[in-house]
Amino acid sequence: MVIVLFAGMVWYGIRQKNLELHQRYIISSFTCVAYFVTIHIIDWFAMKFIEWIIPDKSIALIPSDAAAWLLPLICFWLYVGVRKIRQAV
């Protein structure tokens, strides 16, 4: 669902000729799509280690999800915010 929202914002941004908005949501969409690939890689290689640290499988999925998409997305939006503040000064 999030990917559909971001894709809609990509389309909206380009229709409004707002290239900055378009660029932000293209990168956000890519991050969310990359989540699906990353989660499979984490599942293949790192889930045994995460489950060893956190035995409860339902709780062990939380750090894997955060590592896969939440942290990169937060880092990107922080980068965009800092860059925008620097440009304003």
N, CA and C atoms as a LAMMPS dump frame, in Angstrom:
ITEM: TIMESTEP
0
ITEM: NUMBER OF ATOMS
267
ITEM: BOX BOUNDS ff ff ff
-5.0000000000000000e+02 5.0000000000000000e+02
-5.0000000000000000e+02 5.0000000000000000e+02
-5.0000000000000000e+02 5.0000000000000000e+02
ITEM: ATOMS id mol type element x y z
1 1 1 N 0.818 -1.2 0
2 1 2 C 0 0 0
3 1 3 C 0.864 1.269 0
4 2 1 N 1.954 1.247 0.753
5 2 2 C 2.839 2.411 0.811
6 2 3 C 3.437 2.692 -0.557
7 3 1 N 3.774 1.628 -1.28
8 3 2 C 4.355 1.81 -2.618
9 3 3 C 3.353 2.488 -3.545
10 4 1 N 2.099 2.116 -3.445
11 4 2 C 1.058 2.736 -4.266
12 4 3 C 0.924 4.221 -3.905
13 5 1 N 0.982 4.534 -2.614
14 5 2 C 0.919 5.935 -2.178
15 5 3 C 2.086 6.733 -2.748
16 6 1 N 3.301 6.19 -2.615
17 6 2 C 4.473 6.889 -3.148
18 6 3 C 4.384 7.023 -4.667
19 7 1 N 3.933 5.975 -5.352
20 7 2 C 3.797 6.046 -6.812
21 7 3 C 2.791 7.116 -7.206
22 8 1 N 1.714 7.229 -6.443
23 8 2 C 0.735 8.293 -6.705
24 8 3 C 1.341 9.679 -6.503
25 9 1 N 2.172 9.826 -5.476
26 9 2 C 2.82 11.114 -5.242
27 9 3 C 3.85 11.424 -6.326
28 10 1 N 4.512 10.39 -6.856
29 10 2 C 5.436 10.582 -7.983
30 10 3 C 4.67 11.147 -9.171
31 11 1 N 3.544 10.537 -9.471
32 11 2 C 2.728 10.989 -10.594
33 11 3 C 2.207 12.406 -10.341
34 12 1 N 1.731 12.665 -9.111
35 12 2 C 1.222 13.997 -8.758
36 12 3 C 2.32 15.053 -8.902
37 13 1 N 3.521 14.726 -8.407
38 13 2 C 4.629 15.681 -8.474
39 13 3 C 4.983 16.061 -9.902
40 14 1 N 5.008 15.096 -10.795
41 14 2 C 5.36 15.396 -12.187
42 14 3 C 4.227 16.126 -12.895
43 15 1 N 2.968 15.804 -12.533
44 15 2 C 1.832 16.512 -13.134
45 15 3 C 1.801 17.984 -12.713
46 16 1 N 2.258 18.26 -11.494
47 16 2 C 2.292 19.632 -10.992
48 16 3 C 3.587 20.352 -11.395
49 17 1 N 4.448 19.657 -12.124
50 17 2 C 5.748 20.169 -12.543
51 17 3 C 6.62 20.543 -11.333
52 18 1 N 6.431 19.81 -10.255
53 18 2 C 7.211 19.981 -9.034
54 18 3 C 8.272 18.883 -9.033
55 19 1 N 9.429 19.185 -9.637
56 19 2 C 10.46 18.172 -9.81
57 19 3 C 11.091 17.747 -8.486
58 20 1 N 11.155 18.669 -7.524
59 20 2 C 11.731 18.306 -6.218
60 20 3 C 10.848 17.266 -5.522
61 21 1 N 9.539 17.484 -5.519
62 21 2 C 8.608 16.52 -4.921
63 21 3 C 8.685 15.186 -5.67
64 22 1 N 8.714 15.267 -6.989
65 22 2 C 8.811 14.077 -7.823
66 22 3 C 10.068 13.276 -7.481
67 23 1 N 11.194 13.961 -7.366
68 23 2 C 12.46 13.304 -7.064
69 23 3 C 12.421 12.649 -5.677
70 24 1 N 11.889 13.324 -4.703
71 24 2 C 11.811 12.76 -3.346
72 24 3 C 10.987 11.473 -3.331
73 25 1 N 9.849 11.497 -4.002
74 25 2 C 8.99 10.318 -3.96
75 25 3 C 9.481 9.202 -4.873
76 26 1 N 10.226 9.517 -5.914
77 26 2 C 10.859 8.464 -6.712
78 26 3 C 11.839 7.699 -5.838
79 27 1 N 12.657 8.421 -5.076
80 27 2 C 13.635 7.765 -4.205
81 27 3 C 12.927 7.006 -3.086
82 28 1 N 11.873 7.589 -2.532
83 28 2 C 11.116 6.887 -1.494
84 28 3 C 10.48 5.612 -2.05
85 29 1 N 9.936 5.678 -3.263
86 29 2 C 9.354 4.491 -3.895
87 29 3 C 10.413 3.422 -4.106
88 30 1 N 11.57 3.848 -4.574
89 30 2 C 12.654 2.895 -4.791
90 30 3 C 13.057 2.235 -3.476
91 31 1 N 13.121 3.016 -2.395
92 31 2 C 13.478 2.465 -1.089
93 31 3 C 12.479 1.404 -0.66
94 32 1 N 11.203 1.67 -0.854
95 32 2 C 10.181 0.703 -0.452
96 32 3 C 10.19 -0.535 -1.335
97 33 1 N 10.442 -0.376 -2.618
98 33 2 C 10.528 -1.537 -3.502
99 33 3 C 11.77 -2.349 -3.16
100 34 1 N 12.862 -1.667 -2.861
101 34 2 C 14.095 -2.36 -2.482
102 34 3 C 13.907 -3.137 -1.185
103 35 1 N 12.923 -2.741 -0.379
104 35 2 C 12.602 -3.463 0.855
105 35 3 C 12.319 -4.93 0.569
106 36 1 N 11.54 -5.197 -0.456
107 36 2 C 11.166 -6.57 -0.753
108 36 3 C 12.382 -7.423 -1.109
109 37 1 N 13.315 -6.835 -1.844
110 37 2 C 14.54 -7.563 -2.172
111 37 3 C 15.398 -7.725 -0.915
112 38 1 N 15.533 -6.655 -0.158
113 38 2 C 16.37 -6.688 1.043
114 38 3 C 15.835 -7.661 2.078
115 39 1 N 14.533 -7.709 2.238
116 39 2 C 13.956 -8.598 3.248
117 39 3 C 14.24 -10.058 2.913
118 40 1 N 14.287 -10.385 1.631
119 40 2 C 14.64 -11.754 1.25
120 40 3 C 16.108 -12.039 1.555
121 41 1 N 16.964 -11.072 1.31
122 41 2 C 18.388 -11.248 1.621
123 41 3 C 18.587 -11.398 3.125
124 42 1 N 17.891 -10.558 3.902
125 42 2 C 17.982 -10.674 5.357
126 42 3 C 17.454 -12.029 5.808
127 43 1 N 16.357 -12.477 5.219
128 43 2 C 15.784 -13.768 5.587
129 43 3 C 16.763 -14.906 5.3
130 44 1 N 17.444 -14.847 4.175
131 44 2 C 18.366 -15.913 3.799
132 44 3 C 19.622 -15.929 4.669
133 45 1 N 20.132 -14.744 4.999
134 45 2 C 21.453 -14.679 5.628
135 45 3 C 21.459 -14.251 7.092
136 46 1 N 20.541 -13.403 7.527
137 46 2 C 20.657 -12.812 8.865
138 46 3 C 19.588 -13.243 9.858
139 47 1 N 18.49 -13.833 9.401
140 47 2 C 17.406 -14.139 10.337
141 47 3 C 17.809 -15.172 11.384
142 48 1 N 18.663 -16.099 11.044
143 48 2 C 19.114 -17.077 12.046
144 48 3 C 19.842 -16.359 13.18
145 49 1 N 20.669 -15.384 12.825
146 49 2 C 21.388 -14.618 13.841
147 49 3 C 20.423 -13.774 14.681
148 50 1 N 19.487 -13.103 14.02
149 50 2 C 18.512 -12.271 14.741
150 50 3 C 17.648 -13.139 15.654
151 51 1 N 17.22 -14.299 15.163
152 51 2 C 16.413 -15.2 15.989
153 51 3 C 17.224 -15.799 17.141
154 52 1 N 18.529 -15.91 16.965
155 52 2 C 19.38 -16.378 18.052
156 52 3 C 19.417 -15.346 19.177
157 53 1 N 19.442 -14.046 18.803
158 53 2 C 19.447 -12.965 19.797
159 53 3 C 18.056 -12.765 20.386
160 54 1 N 17.036 -12.785 19.52
161 54 2 C 15.643 -12.583 19.949
162 54 3 C 14.867 -13.853 19.599
163 55 1 N 14.671 -14.748 20.558
164 55 2 C 14.044 -16.046 20.256
165 55 3 C 12.587 -15.966 19.772
166 56 1 N 11.836 -14.976 20.207
167 56 2 C 10.433 -14.854 19.796
168 56 3 C 10.37 -14.369 18.345
169 57 1 N 9.889 -15.229 17.45
170 57 2 C 9.907 -14.928 16.008
171 57 3 C 9.13 -13.658 15.656
172 58 1 N 7.989 -13.432 16.317
173 58 2 C 7.193 -12.241 15.996
174 58 3 C 7.936 -10.961 16.368
175 59 1 N 8.697 -10.982 17.428
176 59 2 C 9.481 -9.806 17.816
177 59 3 C 10.758 -9.712 16.99
178 60 1 N 11.314 -10.84 16.579
179 60 2 C 12.543 -10.843 15.784
180 60 3 C 12.338 -10.205 14.415
181 61 1 N 11.108 -10.158 13.932
182 61 2 C 10.844 -9.543 12.632
183 61 3 C 10.945 -8.015 12.683
184 62 1 N 10.78 -7.427 13.853
185 62 2 C 10.814 -5.966 13.976
186 62 3 C 12.175 -5.393 13.578
187 63 1 N 13.3 -5.881 14.129
188 63 2 C 14.583 -5.306 13.691
189 63 3 C 14.904 -5.594 12.234
190 64 1 N 14.459 -6.735 11.717
191 64 2 C 14.733 -7.011 10.306
192 64 3 C 13.961 -6.055 9.41
193 65 1 N 12.711 -5.752 9.765
194 65 2 C 11.936 -4.782 8.988
195 65 3 C 12.543 -3.387 9.08
196 66 1 N 12.94 -2.986 10.276
197 66 2 C 13.551 -1.663 10.449
198 66 3 C 14.833 -1.552 9.64
199 67 1 N 15.626 -2.609 9.641
200 67 2 C 16.879 -2.59 8.883
201 67 3 C 16.618 -2.54 7.386
202 68 1 N 15.518 -3.119 6.956
203 68 2 C 15.249 -3.229 5.524
204 68 3 C 14.712 -1.959 4.894
205 69 1 N 13.818 -1.242 5.578
206 69 2 C 13.231 -0.082 4.891
207 69 3 C 13.089 1.152 5.754
208 70 1 N 12.835 1.01 7.029
209 70 2 C 12.581 2.186 7.854
210 70 3 C 13.836 3.042 8.022
211 71 1 N 14.946 2.422 8.361
212 71 2 C 16.175 3.2 8.56
213 71 3 C 16.65 3.907 7.282
214 72 1 N 16.696 3.218 6.12
215 72 2 C 17.092 3.946 4.913
216 72 3 C 16.143 5.097 4.556
217 73 1 N 14.847 4.887 4.776
218 73 2 C 13.881 5.938 4.461
219 73 3 C 14.053 7.145 5.386
220 74 1 N 14.251 6.895 6.673
221 74 2 C 14.485 7.987 7.622
222 74 3 C 15.769 8.73 7.276
223 75 1 N 16.821 7.995 6.96
224 75 2 C 18.092 8.643 6.586
225 75 3 C 17.922 9.52 5.352
226 76 1 N 17.182 9.034 4.36
227 76 2 C 16.967 9.829 3.156
228 76 3 C 16.22 11.117 3.464
229 77 1 N 15.12 11.035 4.236
230 77 2 C 14.344 12.234 4.536
231 77 3 C 15.129 13.208 5.413
232 78 1 N 15.975 12.705 6.301
233 78 2 C 16.847 13.598 7.081
234 78 3 C 17.85 14.297 6.17
235 79 1 N 18.413 13.552 5.221
236 79 2 C 19.346 14.136 4.264
237 79 3 C 18.675 15.245 3.454
238 80 1 N 17.474 14.977 2.976
239 80 2 C 16.743 15.979 2.193
240 80 3 C 16.481 17.222 3.051
241 81 1 N 16.074 17.018 4.311
242 81 2 C 15.804 18.148 5.196
243 81 3 C 17.04 18.983 5.471
244 82 1 N 18.165 18.335 5.753
245 82 2 C 19.417 19.053 6.02
246 82 3 C 19.861 19.805 4.77
247 83 1 N 19.759 19.165 3.604
248 83 2 C 20.155 19.82 2.359
249 83 3 C 19.299 21.053 2.085
250 84 1 N 18.011 20.949 2.366
251 84 2 C 17.108 22.078 2.144
252 84 3 C 17.431 23.228 3.099
253 85 1 N 17.757 22.915 4.352
254 85 2 C 18.131 23.953 5.326
255 85 3 C 19.429 24.643 4.889
256 86 1 N 20.396 23.858 4.433
257 86 2 C 21.677 24.447 3.98
258 86 3 C 21.493 25.34 2.763
259 87 1 N 20.579 24.975 1.877
260 87 2 C 20.336 25.789 0.691
261 87 3 C 19.656 27.1 1.061
262 88 1 N 18.859 27.086 2.126
263 88 2 C 18.14 28.286 2.553
264 88 3 C 19.055 29.31 3.223
265 89 1 N 20.172 28.82 3.771
266 89 2 C 21.082 29.725 4.501
267 89 3 C 21.979 30.444 3.571
